[in-house]
Amino acid sequence: MARDHFNPTSLRSLAGSILVGPGLFLLGGHLLWAVALWSRSAGDGLGVLSSVIWASSVGEQQFFHALLHTLWPALLVVVGGVLLRAEPNPEA
């Protein structure tokens, strides 16, 4: 009976799947929160005006911090996608 050898591509594929799944879930939740916040504030004229005033008062560093805070799950999706794409094609 022959023993199966350890296959690192299956481990890489598993790690990619583990990163992509929660990453997509968290990214979807963060984006839905942002859309709900924007649609709630865009519903009335004062909400849009206050959003424009807030956006003009936010510094560049604060803007990038807020953007990074909202989109950090995209990093999980990208890393997981790279791990999944790194699996060699057995038919090639």
PyMOL Python script that loads the backbone (N, CA, C, O; Angstrom):
from pymol import cmd

cmd.read_pdbstr("""\
ATOM      1  N   MET A   1       0.848  -1.173   0.000  1.00  0.00           N
ATOM      2  CA  MET A   1       0.000   0.000   0.000  1.00  0.00           C
ATOM      3  C   MET A   1       0.895   1.236   0.000  1.00  0.00           C
ATOM      4  O   MET A   1       1.719   1.406   0.898  1.00  0.00           O
ATOM      5  N   ALA A   2       0.737   2.081  -0.983  1.00  0.00           N
ATOM      6  CA  ALA A   2       1.572   3.277  -1.119  1.00  0.00           C
ATOM      7  C   ALA A   2       1.004   4.408  -0.272  1.00  0.00           C
ATOM      8  O   ALA A   2      -0.208   4.603  -0.182  1.00  0.00           O
ATOM      9  N   ARG A   3       1.921   5.144   0.343  1.00  0.00           N
ATOM     10  CA  ARG A   3       1.501   6.297   1.153  1.00  0.00           C
ATOM     11  C   ARG A   3       1.388   7.523   0.265  1.00  0.00           C
ATOM     12  O   ARG A   3       2.203   7.725  -0.635  1.00  0.00           O
ATOM     13  N   ASP A   4       0.374   8.341   0.520  1.00  0.00           N
ATOM     14  CA  ASP A   4       0.234   9.598  -0.203  1.00  0.00           C
ATOM     15  C   ASP A   4       1.247  10.593   0.329  1.00  0.00           C
ATOM     16  O   ASP A   4       1.424  10.725   1.540  1.00  0.00           O
ATOM     17  N   HIS A   5       1.907  11.287  -0.573  1.00  0.00           N
ATOM     18  CA  HIS A   5       2.863  12.301  -0.168  1.00  0.00           C
ATOM     19  C   HIS A   5       2.134  13.602   0.150  1.00  0.00           C
ATOM     20  O   HIS A   5       1.050  13.881  -0.363  1.00  0.00           O
ATOM     21  N   PHE A   6       2.766  14.378   1.009  1.00  0.00           N
ATOM     22  CA  PHE A   6       2.200  15.672   1.386  1.00  0.00           C
ATOM     23  C   PHE A   6       2.179  16.578   0.165  1.00  0.00           C
ATOM     24  O   PHE A   6       3.186  16.717  -0.529  1.00  0.00           O
ATOM     25  N   ASN A   7       1.044  17.186  -0.092  1.00  0.00           N
ATOM     26  CA  ASN A   7       0.876  18.064  -1.243  1.00  0.00           C
ATOM     27  C   ASN A   7       0.702  19.496  -0.739  1.00  0.00           C
ATOM     28  O   ASN A   7      -0.359  19.820  -0.205  1.00  0.00           O
ATOM     29  N   PRO A   8       1.709  20.368  -0.890  1.00  0.00           N
ATOM     30  CA  PRO A   8       1.586  21.735  -0.377  1.00  0.00           C
ATOM     31  C   PRO A   8       0.568  22.576  -1.123  1.00  0.00           C
ATOM     32  O   PRO A   8       0.094  23.579  -0.589  1.00  0.00           O
ATOM     33  N   THR A   9       0.216  22.190  -2.351  1.00  0.00           N
ATOM     34  CA  THR A   9      -0.781  22.980  -3.083  1.00  0.00           C
ATOM     35  C   THR A   9      -2.158  22.827  -2.457  1.00  0.00           C
ATOM     36  O   THR A   9      -2.950  23.769  -2.488  1.00  0.00           O
ATOM     37  N   SER A  10      -2.464  21.667  -1.889  1.00  0.00           N
ATOM     38  CA  SER A  10      -3.761  21.515  -1.238  1.00  0.00           C
ATOM     39  C   SER A  10      -3.822  22.369   0.029  1.00  0.00           C
ATOM     40  O   SER A  10      -4.876  22.912   0.358  1.00  0.00           O
ATOM     41  N   LEU A  11      -2.712  22.489   0.732  1.00  0.00           N
ATOM     42  CA  LEU A  11      -2.665  23.352   1.910  1.00  0.00           C
ATOM     43  C   LEU A  11      -2.812  24.817   1.500  1.00  0.00           C
ATOM     44  O   LEU A  11      -3.487  25.591   2.179  1.00  0.00           O
ATOM     45  N   ARG A  12      -2.186  25.189   0.402  1.00  0.00           N
ATOM     46  CA  ARG A  12      -2.288  26.559  -0.106  1.00  0.00           C
ATOM     47  C   ARG A  12      -3.721  26.861  -0.532  1.00  0.00           C
ATOM     48  O   ARG A  12      -4.231  27.952  -0.278  1.00  0.00           O
ATOM     49  N   SER A  13      -4.357  25.908  -1.170  1.00  0.00           N
ATOM     50  CA  SER A  13      -5.742  26.073  -1.590  1.00  0.00           C
ATOM     51  C   SER A  13      -6.673  26.200  -0.384  1.00  0.00           C
ATOM     52  O   SER A  13      -7.596  27.014  -0.387  1.00  0.00           O
ATOM     53  N   LEU A  14      -6.426  25.398   0.637  1.00  0.00           N
ATOM     54  CA  LEU A  14      -7.228  25.467   1.859  1.00  0.00           C
ATOM     55  C   LEU A  14      -7.055  26.825   2.541  1.00  0.00           C
ATOM     56  O   LEU A  14      -8.032  27.432   2.977  1.00  0.00           O
ATOM     57  N   ALA A  15      -5.808  27.299   2.631  1.00  0.00           N
ATOM     58  CA  ALA A  15      -5.556  28.601   3.259  1.00  0.00           C
ATOM     59  C   ALA A  15      -6.219  29.720   2.453  1.00  0.00           C
ATOM     60  O   ALA A  15      -6.769  30.657   3.031  1.00  0.00           O
ATOM     61  N   GLY A  16      -6.168  29.628   1.133  1.00  0.00           N
ATOM     62  CA  GLY A  16      -6.825  30.635   0.297  1.00  0.00           C
ATOM     63  C   GLY A  16      -8.319  30.659   0.515  1.00  0.00           C
ATOM     64  O   GLY A  16      -8.918  31.731   0.606  1.00  0.00           O
ATOM     65  N   SER A  17      -8.924  29.498   0.601  1.00  0.00           N
ATOM     66  CA  SER A  17     -10.368  29.432   0.836  1.00  0.00           C
ATOM     67  C   SER A  17     -10.741  29.966   2.214  1.00  0.00           C
ATOM     68  O   SER A  17     -11.770  30.622   2.382  1.00  0.00           O
ATOM     69  N   ILE A  18      -9.894  29.678   3.195  1.00  0.00           N
ATOM     70  CA  ILE A  18     -10.164  30.170   4.550  1.00  0.00           C
ATOM     71  C   ILE A  18     -10.075  31.694   4.604  1.00  0.00           C
ATOM     72  O   ILE A  18     -10.796  32.322   5.379  1.00  0.00           O
ATOM     73  N   LEU A  19      -9.217  32.290   3.807  1.00  0.00           N
ATOM     74  CA  LEU A  19      -9.096  33.744   3.793  1.00  0.00           C
ATOM     75  C   LEU A  19     -10.175  34.417   2.944  1.00  0.00           C
ATOM     76  O   LEU A  19     -10.685  35.473   3.318  1.00  0.00           O
ATOM     77  N   VAL A  20     -10.520  33.824   1.823  1.00  0.00           N
ATOM     78  CA  VAL A  20     -11.492  34.444   0.919  1.00  0.00           C
ATOM     79  C   VAL A  20     -12.896  34.451   1.524  1.00  0.00           C
ATOM     80  O   VAL A  20     -13.602  35.454   1.416  1.00  0.00           O
ATOM     81  N   GLY A  21     -13.309  33.366   2.151  1.00  0.00           N
ATOM     82  CA  GLY A  21     -14.668  33.280   2.696  1.00  0.00           C
ATOM     83  C   GLY A  21     -15.002  34.371   3.705  1.00  0.00           C
ATOM     84  O   GLY A  21     -15.922  35.155   3.474  1.00  0.00           O
ATOM     85  N   PRO A  22     -14.278  34.438   4.813  1.00  0.00           N
ATOM     86  CA  PRO A  22     -14.571  35.501   5.776  1.00  0.00           C
ATOM     87  C   PRO A  22     -14.277  36.900   5.230  1.00  0.00           C
ATOM     88  O   PRO A  22     -14.938  37.870   5.602  1.00  0.00           O
ATOM     89  N   GLY A  23     -13.284  36.996   4.346  1.00  0.00           N
ATOM     90  CA  GLY A  23     -12.968  38.302   3.765  1.00  0.00           C
ATOM     91  C   GLY A  23     -14.133  38.850   2.969  1.00  0.00           C
ATOM     92  O   GLY A  23     -14.470  40.028   3.092  1.00  0.00           O
ATOM     93  N   LEU A  24     -14.755  38.008   2.149  1.00  0.00           N
ATOM     94  CA  LEU A  24     -15.919  38.458   1.379  1.00  0.00           C
ATOM     95  C   LEU A  24     -17.094  38.792   2.291  1.00  0.00           C
ATOM     96  O   LEU A  24     -17.819  39.758   2.051  1.00  0.00           O
ATOM     97  N   PHE A  25     -17.277  37.993   3.332  1.00  0.00           N
ATOM     98  CA  PHE A  25     -18.364  38.257   4.273  1.00  0.00           C
ATOM     99  C   PHE A  25     -18.177  39.607   4.969  1.00  0.00           C
ATOM    100  O   PHE A  25     -19.112  40.404   5.045  1.00  0.00           O
ATOM    101  N   LEU A  26     -16.972  39.858   5.474  1.00  0.00           N
ATOM    102  CA  LEU A  26     -16.706  41.122   6.171  1.00  0.00           C
ATOM    103  C   LEU A  26     -16.732  42.305   5.221  1.00  0.00           C
ATOM    104  O   LEU A  26     -17.246  43.367   5.574  1.00  0.00           O
ATOM    105  N   LEU A  27     -16.188  42.142   4.021  1.00  0.00           N
ATOM    106  CA  LEU A  27     -16.192  43.228   3.044  1.00  0.00           C
ATOM    107  C   LEU A  27     -17.620  43.582   2.649  1.00  0.00           C
ATOM    108  O   LEU A  27     -17.964  44.759   2.540  1.00  0.00           O
ATOM    109  N   GLY A  28     -18.447  42.570   2.437  1.00  0.00           N
ATOM    110  CA  GLY A  28     -19.851  42.834   2.114  1.00  0.00           C
ATOM    111  C   GLY A  28     -20.565  43.566   3.237  1.00  0.00           C
ATOM    112  O   GLY A  28     -21.344  44.484   2.983  1.00  0.00           O
ATOM    113  N   GLY A  29     -20.306  43.169   4.472  1.00  0.00           N
ATOM    114  CA  GLY A  29     -20.924  43.854   5.610  1.00  0.00           C
ATOM    115  C   GLY A  29     -20.487  45.292   5.732  1.00  0.00           C
ATOM    116  O   GLY A  29     -21.308  46.167   6.006  1.00  0.00           O
ATOM    117  N   HIS A  30     -19.199  45.556   5.533  1.00  0.00           N
ATOM    118  CA  HIS A  30     -18.696  46.925   5.620  1.00  0.00           C
ATOM    119  C   HIS A  30     -19.259  47.784   4.496  1.00  0.00           C
ATOM    120  O   HIS A  30     -19.620  48.938   4.726  1.00  0.00           O
ATOM    121  N   LEU A  31     -19.338  47.242   3.287  1.00  0.00           N
ATOM    122  CA  LEU A  31     -19.869  48.016   2.177  1.00  0.00           C
ATOM    123  C   LEU A  31     -21.365  48.261   2.330  1.00  0.00           C
ATOM    124  O   LEU A  31     -21.850  49.343   1.999  1.00  0.00           O
ATOM    125  N   LEU A  32     -22.099  47.274   2.826  1.00  0.00           N
ATOM    126  CA  LEU A  32     -23.523  47.497   3.080  1.00  0.00           C
ATOM    127  C   LEU A  32     -23.742  48.557   4.142  1.00  0.00           C
ATOM    128  O   LEU A  32     -24.666  49.364   4.032  1.00  0.00           O
ATOM    129  N   TRP A  33     -22.905  48.565   5.169  1.00  0.00           N
ATOM    130  CA  TRP A  33     -23.000  49.592   6.209  1.00  0.00           C
ATOM    131  C   TRP A  33     -22.748  50.975   5.609  1.00  0.00           C
ATOM    132  O   TRP A  33     -23.459  51.930   5.922  1.00  0.00           O
ATOM    133  N   ALA A  34     -21.732  51.080   4.744  1.00  0.00           N
ATOM    134  CA  ALA A  34     -21.411  52.370   4.140  1.00  0.00           C
ATOM    135  C   ALA A  34     -22.537  52.841   3.222  1.00  0.00           C
ATOM    136  O   ALA A  34     -22.869  54.026   3.211  1.00  0.00           O
ATOM    137  N   VAL A  35     -23.121  51.931   2.458  1.00  0.00           N
ATOM    138  CA  VAL A  35     -24.223  52.302   1.563  1.00  0.00           C
ATOM    139  C   VAL A  35     -25.443  52.715   2.374  1.00  0.00           C
ATOM    140  O   VAL A  35     -26.110  53.688   2.023  1.00  0.00           O
ATOM    141  N   ALA A  36     -25.746  52.006   3.438  1.00  0.00           N
ATOM    142  CA  ALA A  36     -26.891  52.367   4.273  1.00  0.00           C
ATOM    143  C   ALA A  36     -26.680  53.722   4.929  1.00  0.00           C
ATOM    144  O   ALA A  36     -27.614  54.517   5.031  1.00  0.00           O
ATOM    145  N   LEU A  37     -25.473  53.983   5.369  1.00  0.00           N
ATOM    146  CA  LEU A  37     -25.179  55.286   5.975  1.00  0.00           C
ATOM    147  C   LEU A  37     -25.314  56.400   4.957  1.00  0.00           C
ATOM    148  O   LEU A  37     -25.868  57.459   5.251  1.00  0.00           O
ATOM    149  N   TRP A  38     -24.802  56.157   3.751  1.00  0.00           N
ATOM    150  CA  TRP A  38     -24.869  57.191   2.710  1.00  0.00           C
ATOM    151  C   TRP A  38     -26.310  57.411   2.260  1.00  0.00           C
ATOM    152  O   TRP A  38     -26.721  58.557   2.080  1.00  0.00           O
ATOM    153  N   SER A  39     -27.089  56.341   2.073  1.00  0.00           N
ATOM    154  CA  SER A  39     -28.468  56.512   1.609  1.00  0.00           C
ATOM    155  C   SER A  39     -29.330  57.174   2.675  1.00  0.00           C
ATOM    156  O   SER A  39     -30.250  57.927   2.356  1.00  0.00           O
ATOM    157  N   ARG A  40     -29.035  56.895   3.937  1.00  0.00           N
ATOM    158  CA  ARG A  40     -29.792  57.542   5.004  1.00  0.00           C
ATOM    159  C   ARG A  40     -29.500  59.042   5.050  1.00  0.00           C
ATOM    160  O   ARG A  40     -30.403  59.850   5.266  1.00  0.00           O
ATOM    161  N   SER A  41     -28.230  59.408   4.844  1.00  0.00           N
ATOM    162  CA  SER A  41     -27.891  60.828   4.884  1.00  0.00           C
ATOM    163  C   SER A  41     -28.260  61.529   3.587  1.00  0.00           C
ATOM    164  O   SER A  41     -28.460  62.744   3.581  1.00  0.00           O
ATOM    165  N   ALA A  42     -28.356  60.783   2.478  1.00  0.00           N
ATOM    166  CA  ALA A  42     -28.708  61.411   1.197  1.00  0.00           C
ATOM    167  C   ALA A  42     -30.213  61.562   1.043  1.00  0.00           C
ATOM    168  O   ALA A  42     -30.674  62.187   0.088  1.00  0.00           O
ATOM    169  N   GLY A  43     -30.983  61.004   1.961  1.00  0.00           N
ATOM    170  CA  GLY A  43     -32.433  61.088   1.865  1.00  0.00           C
ATOM    171  C   GLY A  43     -32.971  62.495   2.031  1.00  0.00           C
ATOM    172  O   GLY A  43     -33.981  62.839   1.417  1.00  0.00           O
ATOM    173  N   ASP A  44     -32.341  63.297   2.823  1.00  0.00           N
ATOM    174  CA  ASP A  44     -32.774  64.679   3.006  1.00  0.00           C
ATOM    175  C   ASP A  44     -31.682  65.616   2.524  1.00  0.00           C
ATOM    176  O   ASP A  44     -30.510  65.244   2.466  1.00  0.00           O
ATOM    177  N   GLY A  45     -32.075  66.834   2.179  1.00  0.00           N
ATOM    178  CA  GLY A  45     -31.122  67.810   1.650  1.00  0.00           C
ATOM    179  C   GLY A  45     -30.053  68.198   2.657  1.00  0.00           C
ATOM    180  O   GLY A  45     -28.909  68.449   2.276  1.00  0.00           O
ATOM    181  N   LEU A  46     -30.403  68.251   3.933  1.00  0.00           N
ATOM    182  CA  LEU A  46     -29.420  68.625   4.944  1.00  0.00           C
ATOM    183  C   LEU A  46     -28.378  67.538   5.140  1.00  0.00           C
ATOM    184  O   LEU A  46     -27.239  67.829   5.506  1.00  0.00           O
ATOM    185  N   GLY A  47     -28.755  66.287   4.901  1.00  0.00           N
ATOM    186  CA  GLY A  47     -27.797  65.196   5.015  1.00  0.00           C
ATOM    187  C   GLY A  47     -26.706  65.299   3.973  1.00  0.00           C
ATOM    188  O   GLY A  47     -25.534  65.057   4.263  1.00  0.00           O
ATOM    189  N   VAL A  48     -27.095  65.661   2.749  1.00  0.00           N
ATOM    190  CA  VAL A  48     -26.103  65.816   1.691  1.00  0.00           C
ATOM    191  C   VAL A  48     -25.212  67.016   1.990  1.00  0.00           C
ATOM    192  O   VAL A  48     -23.997  66.953   1.803  1.00  0.00           O
ATOM    193  N   LEU A  49     -25.806  68.091   2.447  1.00  0.00           N
ATOM    194  CA  LEU A  49     -25.029  69.282   2.778  1.00  0.00           C
ATOM    195  C   LEU A  49     -24.053  68.996   3.908  1.00  0.00           C
ATOM    196  O   LEU A  49     -22.899  69.419   3.851  1.00  0.00           O
ATOM    197  N   SER A  50     -24.499  68.289   4.926  1.00  0.00           N
ATOM    198  CA  SER A  50     -23.592  67.977   6.029  1.00  0.00           C
ATOM    199  C   SER A  50     -22.499  67.011   5.578  1.00  0.00           C
ATOM    200  O   SER A  50     -21.370  67.087   6.063  1.00  0.00           O
ATOM    201  N   SER A  51     -22.823  66.103   4.653  1.00  0.00           N
ATOM    202  CA  SER A  51     -21.798  65.199   4.127  1.00  0.00           C
ATOM    203  C   SER A  51     -20.739  65.952   3.340  1.00  0.00           C
ATOM    204  O   SER A  51     -19.550  65.649   3.437  1.00  0.00           O
ATOM    205  N   VAL A  52     -21.172  66.927   2.567  1.00  0.00           N
ATOM    206  CA  VAL A  52     -20.219  67.731   1.794  1.00  0.00           C
ATOM    207  C   VAL A  52     -19.347  68.564   2.726  1.00  0.00           C
ATOM    208  O   VAL A  52     -18.142  68.677   2.504  1.00  0.00           O
ATOM    209  N   ILE A  53     -19.929  69.137   3.746  1.00  0.00           N
ATOM    210  CA  ILE A  53     -19.155  69.925   4.713  1.00  0.00           C
ATOM    211  C   ILE A  53     -18.182  69.025   5.460  1.00  0.00           C
ATOM    212  O   ILE A  53     -17.028  69.402   5.664  1.00  0.00           O
ATOM    213  N   TRP A  54     -18.624  67.847   5.870  1.00  0.00           N
ATOM    214  CA  TRP A  54     -17.737  66.915   6.560  1.00  0.00           C
ATOM    215  C   TRP A  54     -16.597  66.488   5.651  1.00  0.00           C
ATOM    216  O   TRP A  54     -15.446  66.428   6.084  1.00  0.00           O
ATOM    217  N   ALA A  55     -16.908  66.188   4.387  1.00  0.00           N
ATOM    218  CA  ALA A  55     -15.873  65.745   3.454  1.00  0.00           C
ATOM    219  C   ALA A  55     -14.840  66.830   3.194  1.00  0.00           C
ATOM    220  O   ALA A  55     -13.660  66.535   3.006  1.00  0.00           O
ATOM    221  N   SER A  56     -15.277  68.083   3.183  1.00  0.00           N
ATOM    222  CA  SER A  56     -14.316  69.165   2.944  1.00  0.00           C
ATOM    223  C   SER A  56     -13.463  69.450   4.172  1.00  0.00           C
ATOM    224  O   SER A  56     -12.378  70.020   4.053  1.00  0.00           O
ATOM    225  N   SER A  57     -13.938  69.061   5.349  1.00  0.00           N
ATOM    226  CA  SER A  57     -13.176  69.334   6.563  1.00  0.00           C
ATOM    227  C   SER A  57     -12.245  68.185   6.955  1.00  0.00           C
ATOM    228  O   SER A  57     -11.376  68.361   7.809  1.00  0.00           O
ATOM    229  N   VAL A  58     -12.417  67.026   6.347  1.00  0.00           N
ATOM    230  CA  VAL A  58     -11.595  65.875   6.683  1.00  0.00           C
ATOM    231  C   VAL A  58     -10.241  66.004   6.008  1.00  0.00           C
ATOM    232  O   VAL A  58     -10.151  66.311   4.819  1.00  0.00           O
ATOM    233  N   GLY A  59      -9.207  65.770   6.771  1.00  0.00           N
ATOM    234  CA  GLY A  59      -7.868  65.812   6.212  1.00  0.00           C
ATOM    235  C   GLY A  59      -7.560  64.570   5.405  1.00  0.00           C
ATOM    236  O   GLY A  59      -8.293  63.582   5.454  1.00  0.00           O
ATOM    237  N   GLU A  60      -6.476  64.630   4.667  1.00  0.00           N
ATOM    238  CA  GLU A  60      -6.094  63.514   3.809  1.00  0.00           C
ATOM    239  C   GLU A  60      -5.791  62.263   4.632  1.00  0.00           C
ATOM    240  O   GLU A  60      -6.167  61.156   4.247  1.00  0.00           O
ATOM    241  N   GLN A  61      -5.115  62.440   5.758  1.00  0.00           N
ATOM    242  CA  GLN A  61      -4.777  61.296   6.597  1.00  0.00           C
ATOM    243  C   GLN A  61      -6.030  60.664   7.200  1.00  0.00           C
ATOM    244  O   GLN A  61      -6.131  59.439   7.276  1.00  0.00           O
ATOM    245  N   GLN A  62      -6.976  61.485   7.626  1.00  0.00           N
ATOM    246  CA  GLN A  62      -8.218  60.967   8.187  1.00  0.00           C
ATOM    247  C   GLN A  62      -9.024  60.215   7.125  1.00  0.00           C
ATOM    248  O   GLN A  62      -9.640  59.189   7.413  1.00  0.00           O
ATOM    249  N   PHE A  63      -9.013  60.735   5.898  1.00  0.00           N
ATOM    250  CA  PHE A  63      -9.741  60.078   4.813  1.00  0.00           C
ATOM    251  C   PHE A  63      -9.167  58.697   4.535  1.00  0.00           C
ATOM    252  O   PHE A  63      -9.916  57.726   4.418  1.00  0.00           O
ATOM    253  N   PHE A  64      -7.834  58.599   4.426  1.00  0.00           N
ATOM    254  CA  PHE A  64      -7.221  57.307   4.148  1.00  0.00           C
ATOM    255  C   PHE A  64      -7.392  56.335   5.313  1.00  0.00           C
ATOM    256  O   PHE A  64      -7.502  55.128   5.100  1.00  0.00           O
ATOM    257  N   HIS A  65      -7.415  56.847   6.530  1.00  0.00           N
ATOM    258  CA  HIS A  65      -7.644  55.987   7.691  1.00  0.00           C
ATOM    259  C   HIS A  65      -9.058  55.416   7.651  1.00  0.00           C
ATOM    260  O   HIS A  65      -9.253  54.226   7.901  1.00  0.00           O
ATOM    261  N   ALA A  66     -10.039  56.249   7.340  1.00  0.00           N
ATOM    262  CA  ALA A  66     -11.424  55.777   7.259  1.00  0.00           C
ATOM    263  C   ALA A  66     -11.593  54.787   6.107  1.00  0.00           C
ATOM    264  O   ALA A  66     -12.312  53.797   6.242  1.00  0.00           O
ATOM    265  N   LEU A  67     -10.938  55.049   4.981  1.00  0.00           N
ATOM    266  CA  LEU A  67     -11.015  54.152   3.839  1.00  0.00           C
ATOM    267  C   LEU A  67     -10.370  52.799   4.162  1.00  0.00           C
ATOM    268  O   LEU A  67     -10.911  51.749   3.815  1.00  0.00           O
ATOM    269  N   LEU A  68      -9.219  52.832   4.821  1.00  0.00           N
ATOM    270  CA  LEU A  68      -8.539  51.601   5.203  1.00  0.00           C
ATOM    271  C   LEU A  68      -9.359  50.823   6.225  1.00  0.00           C
ATOM    272  O   LEU A  68      -9.420  49.594   6.175  1.00  0.00           O
ATOM    273  N   HIS A  69      -9.984  51.538   7.145  1.00  0.00           N
ATOM    274  CA  HIS A  69     -10.806  50.887   8.165  1.00  0.00           C
ATOM    275  C   HIS A  69     -12.004  50.182   7.529  1.00  0.00           C
ATOM    276  O   HIS A  69     -12.428  49.131   8.008  1.00  0.00           O
ATOM    277  N   THR A  70     -12.543  50.744   6.469  1.00  0.00           N
ATOM    278  CA  THR A  70     -13.703  50.154   5.813  1.00  0.00           C
ATOM    279  C   THR A  70     -13.314  49.014   4.884  1.00  0.00           C
ATOM    280  O   THR A  70     -14.040  48.025   4.782  1.00  0.00           O
ATOM    281  N   LEU A  71     -12.180  49.137   4.206  1.00  0.00           N
ATOM    282  CA  LEU A  71     -11.837  48.183   3.157  1.00  0.00           C
ATOM    283  C   LEU A  71     -10.756  47.167   3.542  1.00  0.00           C
ATOM    284  O   LEU A  71     -10.234  46.486   2.659  1.00  0.00           O
ATOM    285  N   TRP A  72     -10.404  47.040   4.819  1.00  0.00           N
ATOM    286  CA  TRP A  72      -9.355  46.084   5.182  1.00  0.00           C
ATOM    287  C   TRP A  72      -9.717  44.641   4.856  1.00  0.00           C
ATOM    288  O   TRP A  72      -8.805  43.850   4.615  1.00  0.00           O
ATOM    289  N   PRO A  73     -10.990  44.245   4.832  1.00  0.00           N
ATOM    290  CA  PRO A  73     -11.265  42.857   4.438  1.00  0.00           C
ATOM    291  C   PRO A  73     -10.890  42.558   2.984  1.00  0.00           C
ATOM    292  O   PRO A  73     -10.724  41.394   2.620  1.00  0.00           O
ATOM    293  N   ALA A  74     -10.756  43.588   2.153  1.00  0.00           N
ATOM    294  CA  ALA A  74     -10.333  43.363   0.767  1.00  0.00           C
ATOM    295  C   ALA A  74      -8.932  42.757   0.733  1.00  0.00           C
ATOM    296  O   ALA A  74      -8.600  42.016  -0.193  1.00  0.00           O
ATOM    297  N   LEU A  75      -8.117  43.063   1.726  1.00  0.00           N
ATOM    298  CA  LEU A  75      -6.786  42.466   1.805  1.00  0.00           C
ATOM    299  C   LEU A  75      -6.875  40.950   1.990  1.00  0.00           C
ATOM    300  O   LEU A  75      -6.099  40.207   1.388  1.00  0.00           O
ATOM    301  N   LEU A  76      -7.811  40.489   2.813  1.00  0.00           N
ATOM    302  CA  LEU A  76      -8.021  39.052   2.989  1.00  0.00           C
ATOM    303  C   LEU A  76      -8.442  38.400   1.677  1.00  0.00           C
ATOM    304  O   LEU A  76      -7.980  37.309   1.341  1.00  0.00           O
ATOM    305  N   VAL A  77      -9.317  39.070   0.944  1.00  0.00           N
ATOM    306  CA  VAL A  77      -9.801  38.523  -0.320  1.00  0.00           C
ATOM    307  C   VAL A  77      -8.664  38.445  -1.338  1.00  0.00           C
ATOM    308  O   VAL A  77      -8.543  37.452  -2.056  1.00  0.00           O
ATOM    309  N   VAL A  78      -7.831  39.485  -1.403  1.00  0.00           N
ATOM    310  CA  VAL A  78      -6.726  39.505  -2.360  1.00  0.00           C
ATOM    311  C   VAL A  78      -5.706  38.421  -2.031  1.00  0.00           C
ATOM    312  O   VAL A  78      -5.280  37.678  -2.916  1.00  0.00           O
ATOM    313  N   VAL A  79      -5.315  38.328  -0.769  1.00  0.00           N
ATOM    314  CA  VAL A  79      -4.329  37.315  -0.377  1.00  0.00           C
ATOM    315  C   VAL A  79      -4.889  35.912  -0.609  1.00  0.00           C
ATOM    316  O   VAL A  79      -4.182  35.036  -1.107  1.00  0.00           O
ATOM    317  N   GLY A  80      -6.149  35.697  -0.252  1.00  0.00           N
ATOM    318  CA  GLY A  80      -6.766  34.398  -0.495  1.00  0.00           C
ATOM    319  C   GLY A  80      -6.866  34.079  -1.980  1.00  0.00           C
ATOM    320  O   GLY A  80      -6.665  32.934  -2.386  1.00  0.00           O
ATOM    321  N   GLY A  81      -7.174  35.083  -2.789  1.00  0.00           N
ATOM    322  CA  GLY A  81      -7.223  34.872  -4.231  1.00  0.00           C
ATOM    323  C   GLY A  81      -5.869  34.532  -4.814  1.00  0.00           C
ATOM    324  O   GLY A  81      -5.765  33.693  -5.708  1.00  0.00           O
ATOM    325  N   VAL A  82      -4.828  35.181  -4.311  1.00  0.00           N
ATOM    326  CA  VAL A  82      -3.472  34.859  -4.770  1.00  0.00           C
ATOM    327  C   VAL A  82      -3.111  33.430  -4.393  1.00  0.00           C
ATOM    328  O   VAL A  82      -2.521  32.709  -5.198  1.00  0.00           O
ATOM    329  N   LEU A  83      -3.455  33.017  -3.189  1.00  0.00           N
ATOM    330  CA  LEU A  83      -3.170  31.643  -2.776  1.00  0.00           C
ATOM    331  C   LEU A  83      -3.950  30.624  -3.608  1.00  0.00           C
ATOM    332  O   LEU A  83      -3.437  29.550  -3.921  1.00  0.00           O
ATOM    333  N   LEU A  84      -5.176  30.961  -3.959  1.00  0.00           N
ATOM    334  CA  LEU A  84      -5.964  30.047  -4.773  1.00  0.00           C
ATOM    335  C   LEU A  84      -5.448  29.989  -6.207  1.00  0.00           C
ATOM    336  O   LEU A  84      -5.454  28.923  -6.822  1.00  0.00           O
ATOM    337  N   ARG A  85      -5.000  31.124  -6.746  1.00  0.00           N
ATOM    338  CA  ARG A  85      -4.498  31.156  -8.121  1.00  0.00           C
ATOM    339  C   ARG A  85      -3.113  30.523  -8.228  1.00  0.00           C
ATOM    340  O   ARG A  85      -2.700  30.135  -9.321  1.00  0.00           O
ATOM    341  N   ALA A  86      -2.399  30.415  -7.128  1.00  0.00           N
ATOM    342  CA  ALA A  86      -1.046  29.872  -7.158  1.00  0.00           C
ATOM    343  C   ALA A  86      -1.042  28.354  -7.315  1.00  0.00           C
ATOM    344  O   ALA A  86       0.019  27.751  -7.475  1.00  0.00           O
ATOM    345  N   GLU A  87      -2.210  27.738  -7.271  1.00  0.00           N
ATOM    346  CA  GLU A  87      -2.281  26.285  -7.410  1.00  0.00           C
ATOM    347  C   GLU A  87      -1.993  25.910  -8.863  1.00  0.00           C
ATOM    348  O   GLU A  87      -2.658  26.411  -9.770  1.00  0.00           O
ATOM    349  N   PRO A  88      -1.018  25.041  -9.097  1.00  0.00           N
ATOM    350  CA  PRO A  88      -0.698  24.675 -10.486  1.00  0.00           C
ATOM    351  C   PRO A  88      -1.794  23.824 -11.100  1.00  0.00           C
ATOM    352  O   PRO A  88      -2.481  23.073 -10.407  1.00  0.00           O
ATOM    353  N   ASN A  89      -1.943  23.950 -12.378  1.00  0.00           N
ATOM    354  CA  ASN A  89      -2.951  23.215 -13.117  1.00  0.00           C
ATOM    355  C   ASN A  89      -2.419  21.819 -13.436  1.00  0.00           C
ATOM    356  O   ASN A  89      -1.404  21.704 -14.123  1.00  0.00           O
ATOM    357  N   PRO A  90      -3.064  20.759 -12.963  1.00  0.00           N
ATOM    358  CA  PRO A  90      -2.529  19.410 -13.194  1.00  0.00           C
ATOM    359  C   PRO A  90      -2.628  18.973 -14.663  1.00  0.00           C
ATOM    360  O   PRO A  90      -1.885  18.085 -15.082  1.00  0.00           O
ATOM    361  N   GLU A  91      -3.517  19.569 -15.443  1.00  0.00           N
ATOM    362  CA  GLU A  91      -3.686  19.191 -16.836  1.00  0.00           C
ATOM    363  C   GLU A  91      -2.614  19.800 -17.726  1.00  0.00           C
ATOM    364  O   GLU A  91      -2.409  19.330 -18.845  1.00  0.00           O
ATOM    365  N   ALA A  92      -1.923  20.841 -17.254  1.00  0.00           N
ATOM    366  CA  ALA A  92      -0.955  21.535 -18.094  1.00  0.00           C
ATOM    367  C   ALA A  92       0.335  20.775 -18.251  1.00  0.00           C
ATOM    368  O   ALA A  92       1.247  21.240 -18.934  1.00  0.00           O
TER     369      ALA A  92
END
""", "prot")
cmd.dss("prot")
cmd.show_as("cartoon", "prot")
cmd.util.cbc("prot")
cmd.orient("prot")
